[in-house]
Amino acid sequence: MSALPAHLLKLRVLRDIPVHEFNTSASAVQGDLSNQKTRLSFLQKLRQKSPATDASVRNKNPGRTRTVPFSSAVWICFAETPEQPVSLWLVYEDAKGEHSVLVDEQQLLESHNAMLSGAVDIKVTGDFLKLKVCCGGVRDHHRFSIQDLHVKNLSQDMPLKKYA
């Protein structure tokens, strides 16, 4: 499924994922932090104002487009069974703006619990600026809890990140 503009959907944010945990661009690689010179260079980069915060700078040089595979899973428990299907979305921001990708959707029927999971390919232009795990089909009055939440960038050789 292709990415949709995030502003077209009403999603509830489950978790913001830190950029350093999934960004695979060359500018995000930190190097050997046991080396003092590399460590100081990294700290200087942290203190600099990011040009990605200014939309005009971000759109001048969007960078290359690449496909990044992600795997995501969430175990969600509701106090009351929702009437409509519940869905898991990954919402990301890149040089072209904020987009959302559907991971999984499920009708709960009589159950109060749902395991939503799947793998998606995200087409990102430039660097990732944000990544959020969101839930769709949940109304404002619905109460729920997250029992388990995992996100993994499949292009990296790193262990699965557990967030709940």
N, C-alpha and C positions, 0 to 999 in steps of 0.2 A: 504494500500500500504506500502511496506517496504521502509526503508530509502536507499537513494542512496548516494554514495560519492559526496560531494559538488563540487569537482574539475571537475566532468564530465559535469556540467551544466553551462551555461552562464546566471547568474542571476544578477539583479540590486538590490542592498540593499536599502530597503525603510526605515528601522529603526533598530538600535541595541537596544535590550531590556536589561536593567541592570540586572545582575545576581541575586541580592538580591530580586528582585521582583517576581521571579519564582522558585528559588531553594528551594526544599523541604527536602533536606538532613538534618540529625541531626547536622552536622557541620555548617549549614547555619542558624540555629535557634539562635536568638540573646538573647532571654530571656527578663526579665523585665529591661528595660533601665532606669527606675526611681531609681533603686538601684545603688548606687555609685560603689560598687565593681563589679557588672555585667557590668556597663558602661565602667569602666577602663579596664576590661578584653576584652571587645569588641574592644576598641580602640587599645589595644596591638595587637590583631589579625589583625587589619587593617594595622598596621605598619610592620608586618612580610612579608617577601617575600613569595609569594605563591609557593609551590612545584609543582603546576600544570603547571607552565610556562616552566618547563624543561620536555621535552618529555620522557627522560629516566626514570625520577622519576615517571611520570604519568603512564607509561606502566608497572612498576614493581608491583604496587598495584592498579589495575583498580577498585576494589570494586564490589559490587553486581549489577546485572542487574535488572531493574524495568521498568514498563510501566507507563508513565505519560501522562494523557489526557490533550490536549490543545484545546482551541477554539480560532479562529482567524477570523477577518473580516477587509476588506479594501474597501473603496469607492475611486476609482481612475478615474480621468478625463484626457483624451488625447486631445491634440491640433488637431491631425489628427487621424482618425481611423486606428489602426494597421491592416495589412493584415492577420497576423497569430494569433492564439489563445493567449490570455493573461492568465497567471497562477500566483497563490499565493503559495509561498513556505515558510516553516519554516526551517531555517538552524541552526543546533546546533552543539556544540562541546562537547564531553565527553572524557572519558579515552581512547576510541578507535579511536578518530579522529573526523573530521568534516563530518557531514551527512546532507542530505536534505530530507524533506518530503513534498509531494504535498498536498495542502489543497483544492484548487479549480482551475478550468480552464474554460474559457469562450471565445467563438468567438464573437466579437463585431458586425460584419456585418456593419450596418450603424450608430450605436450609438458611441458617443465619451466617454460615461461613463460606468463603470462596477462596480458591487458590487460582490466581491469575498469573500466567507466565508465558513467555515466548521469546523469540529472537527476532530482531529487526535490523535492517540495514538503514543507517541514517546518512543521507547525502548532505555533507557539511561543506560550506564555502569558507575558506580561511580557518581560523581557530574556533573552537568551542568557547563561548563566553559564559554560558550557563547550561545546566542540565537539571531538570526537575522530574521527579516521579509523581504522577498525578492519577486521580481516580475520576472517572466520568460516570454519570447515571446516579450520582448521589446528591440528594437534595439537602438544603441547608438544615432542615430539621432532623435528618438522619444522624444517629449517633453510631460510631464505629470505632474499632481499635485495630491497630496493625500488630499482628503477632510476629511477623517475619517479613523482611524486605531485603532483596538482593539485587545488585546491579553489577554487571561485568562488561567491560570493553573486551570483546573477543579477539581484537587484533593485538592486544597486549598479552604478554606471557606473565600474568599476575594472578594471585589468588582471588577468588570471589569475594566481593566486598559485602559485608553484612551490615545493615543500617538499623535494624530494629531488634 
